[in-house]
Amino acid sequence: MPIQTVQMFNFLHLLFLGVLVFSSLTAYFLCLRFGKEFARRFCLVLIWGNFAIHFLKQLSPSYIAEWPTGLIRSTPENLCALLITVSPFVYLSKNRYLKDYLVVVGLVSGVMAILIPTVPTGLGEKIQQSEGLLESIRYFACHVPLVLVGIISIAFDIHRPDYRRLWALPLLFMAAFLIIFLDDLLMAGIGLLKPEPFYQLFSRDFYNPSLVFGVTSNWDKVFSWAYYWLIPFLYHLPNGELAFVPVIWPLLALYFAVYPLFFLAYMPFQHKRMKEDFLALRARFKEKRASSKGKDS
């Protein structure tokens, strides 16, 4: 029987990884051939096409079989879904902070979603193997544009993230978490999510695709050593289950762990500006020190 679903490093997974590499190289050389304006318009086509697919997927047999529960998947239910729904408007805006988020988080989350596919095989037991394959193709087709837009935007100077604005990225990440959290509350309020009892909505193992409600329990053996630093953001549900304060729990980790990693990631295309800023800061420090010595004498 042919492989119909994606699992880590099976044939379909490796095939999709190959498609990602091929698509990235093809898009890069096409933009290199036709210039920056073509690259900008190409990104817009990718963004609007992805936006349309995000809603048109409801016509797929997979989603019709799970209607109305499947409607959740066309809401900003996770980081990538949120990016897809807001990216056309952010890309056309003049807000550099939001564009930084779109390019950087879109690139990183798109790559991670393809490298470690978590929900590419459908919505529930009603989905047949052929429909699972269709959903897998859609899943990867929606994440590849996030990667391509990030690569093209940086490579062709359509928008280059600035490390000076990096301080805002964790805050924007928190804002995205808040939107996803409110979406979960809304879905539970109208009955598309059915936590029983209601406080189970706050369980990290109930419906938590973007970890808004904390690290899922299957990762406890790996990360439990770090929970000590998150004590202000931990509590227990009425059933005794360990829970994380939604939305804000990763704030410390974002600033003290992820922030330095992003800083390093910016270096390949921001190293000149970093060097200039460092030299300017050192000159200013020397000037102030010389001025203070002059006053003392």
Order of alpha helices (4+ residues) and beta strands (2+ residues): alpha-alpha-alpha-alpha-alpha-alpha-alpha-alpha-beta-beta-alpha
